[in-house]
Amino acid sequence: MQMPDGLPAEIDLSRPSAARVYDYFLGGAHNFEIDRQLAEQIAAMTPNLPATMRAGREFLRRAVRALLDAGIDQFLDIGSGIPTVGNVHEVAQAANPKARVVYVDIDPVAVAHSRELLAGNDLTGVIHADLRDPERILAEARRLDLLDFDRPLGILLAGVVHFVPDTDRPADLLATLRAAAAPGSHLVVSHSTFEDQPPEMLDAQRLSARTATEISLRSRAEITGFFGDWTILEPGVVHMELWRPDSPSEAAENPERFGAFGGVARNDRPVG
Ligand SMILES: C[S@@+](CC[C@H](N)C(=O)[O-])C[C@H]1O[C@@H](n2cnc3c(N)ncnc32)[C@H](O)[C@@H]1O
């Protein structure tokens, strides 16, 4: 694998990493043998899974476009992953060259690659931090001085909250992030679910227990709760493919097959 310069020494190569397994599924080159073995095992159980990962990425792209259409020009992307095609800043800056993006990930490989990719892009920043410490994320984001927390912000949590177990109180973590966001801000969440899923999908998702970040599958109601009192935009919290598909045919058959719900909400709290 190509290692970027300055890759931190704390990479744990004894366990697969969620970010690197995800990178492998997306066709990236930033993964190790231990990641590929787990990815292949998961893929053998659920041939659909690589498509699921791509569908997650597509949901994120559509959601970011919707936020751009709503006038959002700054994004805090938490659990951003290893950079791959169609990164948030590429989608955002294609529509608005002044759009700003701060990426946050817990994985040192994802952070190192993000820093390498974004060197020279003054409107982007990268933070190595844990969603379970939202105060630190907010403090570091303020220190970077890229995002203006007095203006509407897009908070992106795509495929990451399911890595936070109930014992770490994910609803409270999201409430902290929402509280820091000005009126007009938007929150994007996609999250794996057990609802409508066949047993083999559930077994495969349980394999994530081998990574440092086990997945907690949640119900639609629990995932909806992560939006708090913000206004959930149409079409609601739905199977990812059903969230404003580019073409009606895209999501025509078995939209539940990707095992994750997605939704977008807006902070309609009055200004002031
Ligand atoms: C499935 S990938 C999603 C990547 C990207 N958001 C997307 O939708 O394409 C999940 C990412 O969340 C990161 N992650 C997992 N737990 C995290 C945590 N507690 N804090 C921050 N990032 C985390 C992983 O390292 C991984 O890069």
The ligand as an SDF file (V2000), in Angstrom:
LIG
                    3D

 27 29  0  0  0  0  0  0  0  0999 V2000
  -18.0570    3.7540    6.9770 C   0  0  0  0  0  0  0  0  0  0  0  0
  -16.8540    5.0380    7.0660 S   0  0  0  0  0  0  0  0  0  0  0  0
  -17.8010    6.4120    6.4280 C   0  0  0  0  0  0  0  0  0  0  0  0
  -16.9720    7.3990    5.6320 C   0  0  0  0  0  0  0  0  0  0  0  0
  -17.7530    8.5820    5.0350 C   0  0  0  0  0  0  0  0  0  0  0  0
  -18.4320    9.3610    6.0640 N   0  0  0  0  0  0  0  0  0  0  0  0
  -18.7570    8.1350    4.0050 C   0  0  0  0  0  0  0  0  0  0  0  0
  -19.9430    8.1500    4.2910 O   0  0  0  0  0  0  0  0  0  0  0  0
  -18.3540    7.7530    2.9170 O   0  0  0  0  0  0  0  0  0  0  0  0
  -16.8690    5.3860    8.8020 C   0  0  0  0  0  0  0  0  0  0  0  0
  -15.7300    6.2690    9.2880 C   0  0  0  0  0  0  0  0  0  0  0  0
  -16.0250    6.6590   10.6400 O   0  0  0  0  0  0  0  0  0  0  0  0
  -14.8080    6.6420   11.3750 C   0  0  0  0  0  0  0  0  0  0  0  0
  -15.1310    6.5180   12.8030 N   0  0  0  0  0  0  0  0  0  0  0  0
  -15.5680    5.4270   13.4690 C   0  0  0  0  0  0  0  0  0  0  0  0
  -15.7700    5.7210   14.7580 N   0  0  0  0  0  0  0  0  0  0  0  0
  -15.4660    7.0340   14.9210 C   0  0  0  0  0  0  0  0  0  0  0  0
  -15.4780    7.9230   16.0360 C   0  0  0  0  0  0  0  0  0  0  0  0
  -15.8460    7.5040   17.2510 N   0  0  0  0  0  0  0  0  0  0  0  0
  -15.1000    9.1990   15.8370 N   0  0  0  0  0  0  0  0  0  0  0  0
  -14.7260    9.6310   14.6100 C   0  0  0  0  0  0  0  0  0  0  0  0
  -14.6850    8.8370   13.5150 N   0  0  0  0  0  0  0  0  0  0  0  0
  -15.0490    7.5530   13.6640 C   0  0  0  0  0  0  0  0  0  0  0  0
  -14.0410    5.4700   10.8030 C   0  0  0  0  0  0  0  0  0  0  0  0
  -12.6480    5.6050   11.0660 O   0  0  0  0  0  0  0  0  0  0  0  0
  -14.3790    5.5790    9.3220 C   0  0  0  0  0  0  0  0  0  0  0  0
  -13.4260    6.3730    8.6460 O   0  0  0  0  0  0  0  0  0  0  0  0
  1  2  1  0
  2  3  1  0
  2 10  1  0
  3  4  1  0
  4  5  1  0
  5  6  1  0
  5  7  1  0
  7  8  2  0
  7  9  1  0
 10 11  1  0
 11 12  1  0
 11 26  1  0
 12 13  1  0
 13 14  1  0
 13 24  1  0
 14 15  1  0
 14 23  1  0
 15 16  2  0
 16 17  1  0
 17 18  1  0
 17 23  2  0
 18 19  1  0
 18 20  2  0
 20 21  1  0
 21 22  2  0
 22 23  1  0
 24 25  1  0
 24 26  1  0
 26 27  1  0
M  CHG  2   2   1   9  -1
M  END
$$$$
